[in-house]
Amino acid sequence: MDHIQHINPDTLTLEDIKSVIDQHKKLQLSAVSKKYITDCRKFLEKKIKENDSLYYGINTGFGALCNVRISEKDIAGLQKNLVLSHAAGAGEEVPKEIVRLMLLLKIHALALGHSGVSLDLEERLIKFYNEEMTPVVYQQGSLGASGDLAPLAHLSLPLIGKGEIYFSGKKQKTATALKKDQLKTLTLKAKEGLALLNGTQFMTAYGVWCLVKANRLISWAERIAALSIDAFDALTDVFLPHTHRLRPHAGQRITAERILNILRDSDIGKQKKTQVQDPYSFRCIPQVHGATRDTYEFVKKVVETEINSVTDNPILFPEEDLILNGGNFHGQPVALALDYLAIAMAEIGSISERRIFLLLSGQRGLPPFLTKEAGLNSGLMIAQYTAASIVSQNRQLCTPASVDSITSSNGQEDQVSMGANAATKLYKVVNNVETILAIELLCAVQALDFRKPLKTSPVLEKMIIEYRKMVSFRKQDREVYLDIEKSKRFIEK
């Protein structure tokens, strides 16, 4: 039972999702969620039959066509056409791990029991997830306001036998995959296409993935910064708690405390220093890294709220006998948060690159570019160029998407969040930061070899031993890109 994640109306946390991913758990609907879904579906069918009212997207057209009545005999066709017409994605494919998160988040949202879908539809989505039948989804197409329409349409195409899907290790036509698995296509009922396409699961899935990775990278950034502190023979009194008590931001305090613990019993740290102060990229690590920690916590709260929200339209309230139109699909809360996290993570990369620059500068007893026979050898000179180019790209990517808006649907959708663009930009920024940190790790360990026989802390010495099993000391020039890739793999372990 440890490898089953029950889908129920309870709060789903980031830690729960990470557990599902790491432990390869299967999904299973709880009895409570089955009842919620069934009761809501019965309510919807009753409302459709009992009066002549217009319900958006249920017996009307969509967007600017919201006042066009659809006859009862055409309701199923309406839902199918919605999925087909909205599958207008373009660009690169969404990574499979994020598509699986989209499935998980959509399954959870529908299980909250306010969307009016059938149990059959929910069970089919769960089957796709459990059997790793992963729809092909494209990165471009969502304005992040009337839901992530185009990406979610591509996510939904396999339900009606259309589109492409990854199954049994290869990409194939959905019809072929369904035949192999002896599955029939579904006929979408009233409201089901709309419930599938309305929602913020595309941007939120990216947010979840980026938060999980960002959390890991923030911890690595502190360890790697600690290596650089000793490599540059920097002062450690700036990490003492006295200073941080007087500016008690939680992230600042945690970062300072963690770095002091990581550097405990360092021989290099105990050496008498000649400098009075260090450059900001060393002296202000608690303030910069700590601010990113605080941003992470804020964005995590926003994303967890979104995970547990009903974000389609209209929303059904069986107990109150209401069907209400609203705007819960609007991605502004998530868009702003993802832009914020991109900026915060880019700063981790920016300060890291400054430490790389100083380690290569030939100061404090270190050879220029951390190489013997500098001149004959260029050492790690160009590694800093690479880091600098990535930092610059991150700054360009950090132009906020959430301040942009382009009117669509003939003016009906006149203010949009662009949260999907915020999400895909954040993904690039987070991956870029990993590369920058890998370069700092490469440089810091190389520099510490020039400090021998002095040692850094026992914790870091142990880490260096493991690192050196993958990346050897650079005695002379060799391809730098191979060492950068190995450093990335070390961080990813």
Buried (B, 14 or more C-beta within 10 A) or exposed (E): EEEEBBBBBBEBEBEBBBEBBEEEBEBBBBEBBBBBBBBBBEBBBEBBEEEEEEBBBBBBBBBEEBEEEBEEEEBBEBBBBBBBEBBEBEEEBBBBEBBBBBBBBBBBBBBBBBBBBBBBBBBBBBEBBBBBBBBBBBBBBBBBBBBBBBBBBBBBBBBBBBBBBBBEEEEBBBBEBBEEEEBEBBEBBBBBBBBBBBBBBBBBBBBBBBBBBBBBBBEBBBBBBBBBBBBBBBBBEBBEEEBBEEEEBEBBBBBBBBBBEBBEEBBBBEEEBEEEEBBEBBBBBBBBBBBBBBBBEEBBEBBBBBBBBBBBBBBBBBEEEEBEEEEBBBBBBBBBBBBBBBBBBBBBBBBBBBBBBBBBBEEBEBBBBBBEEBEEBBBBBEBBEBBBEBBEBBBEBBEBBBEBBEEBBEEEBEEBBBBBBBBBBBBBBBBBBBBBBBBBBBBBBBBBBBBEEBBBBEBBBEBBEEBEEEBEEBEEBEEBEEBBBBBBEBBEE
